[in-house]
Amino acid sequence: MPAKAVIENYAQYAGVKPEQVLVSRGADEGIELVIRAFCEPGKDAILYCPPTYGMYSVSAETIGVERRTVPALENWQLDLQGISDNLTAQKWYSFVAPITPPGNLSTRWICARCWS
């Protein structure tokens, strides 16, 4: 199936526009492309919550984007207060759903709490 058809089919499935879909050769490339697209080296930062996929850190460091981390709590839940305390001018926040390794789901409610 041509890439254009894959993009159009996925966009329809996800309820988004085709131009909102990124097709990559894997998660590593996708993460790097998103950081490069949205963050300016030496100026911007990303925030992510380990334990999670290591490529967030690798790509940010390679590109020259500040890395901010707020580790998961002992019960593997997101540290909402820690996230709120670290929200400044980051352009991108990574909420991995499900949170690894336990598979807890991130919800819109959790994201809304961080900005309230």
C-alpha positions in Angstrom: 0.0 0.0 0.0 1.5 3.4 -0.9 2.4 5.8 1.9 -0.3 8.2 0.9 -3.0 5.6 1.3 -1.6 4.5 4.7 -1.7 8.1 5.9 -5.2 8.7 4.6 -6.5 5.5 6.1 -5.0 6.1 9.5 -6.2 9.7 9.5 -9.7 8.6 8.9 -9.4 5.9 11.6 -8.0 8.4 14.1 -10.4 11.2 13.2 -7.7 13.6 12.2 -6.6 15.3 9.0 -4.0 13.5 6.8 -1.5 16.4 7.3 -1.6 15.6 11.1 -0.2 12.1 10.5 3.5 11.3 10.6 4.7 8.0 9.1 8.2 7.0 10.1 10.4 4.0 9.9 10.0 3.4 13.6 9.6 5.1 17.0 13.2 6.3 17.1 12.9 8.3 13.8 9.4 9.5 14.8 10.6 10.9 18.1 13.6 12.6 16.6 11.5 14.2 13.8 8.9 15.5 16.2 11.6 17.1 18.5 13.4 18.6 15.4 10.1 20.0 14.1 8.9 21.6 17.4 12.0 22.5 19.4 14.8 24.9 18.8 18.3 23.7 19.9 19.7 25.7 22.9 16.4 27.4 23.5 13.6 24.8 24.1 13.1 21.9 26.4 11.1 18.7 26.5 9.7 17.1 29.6 9.2 13.3 30.0 8.4 10.9 32.8 10.7 7.9 33.2 10.8 5.0 33.1 9.9 5.4 29.5 11.3 5.0 26.0 15.0 6.1 26.0 14.9 7.8 22.6 13.3 11.0 24.1 16.6 11.6 26.0 18.9 10.5 23.2 17.2 12.6 20.6 16.9 15.7 22.8 20.6 15.5 23.7 21.7 14.9 20.1 19.6 17.8 18.9 20.7 20.1 21.7 17.3 20.5 23.4 17.1 20.6 27.2 15.8 17.5 28.9 13.6 17.7 32.0 12.5 14.6 33.7 9.9 13.9 36.4 10.2 10.2 37.3 7.1 8.2 38.0 6.1 7.7 41.6 6.8 4.5 43.5 3.3 3.2 42.5 4.1 3.9 38.8 1.7 6.8 38.6 2.6 10.2 37.1 3.9 12.7 39.6 1.4 15.5 38.8 2.9 17.9 41.3 6.4 17.3 39.9 5.2 17.8 36.4 3.3 21.0 37.3 6.4 22.3 39.1 8.5 21.8 35.9 6.0 23.3 33.5 7.6 26.5 32.1 8.1 27.3 28.4 8.5 23.8 27.1 7.0 23.3 23.7 6.6 19.6 24.0 5.5 17.3 26.8 5.7 13.6 26.4 3.0 11.7 28.1 3.4 8.1 27.1 0.3 6.0 27.2 0.4 3.5 28.6 3.1 4.5 31.1 5.9 2.0 31.0 6.7 -0.5 32.4 3.4 -1.2 34.3 1.1 -0.2 31.4 -0.9 2.5 33.3 -2.9 4.6 31.0 -2.5 8.4 30.8 -5.7 10.2 30.3 -6.9 13.6 29.2 -7.8 14.2 32.9 -4.2 13.7 33.9 -3.0 16.2 31.3 -5.6 18.7 32.3 -4.6 18.4 35.9 -1.0 19.4 35.1 -2.2 22.6 33.5 -4.9 23.6 36.1 
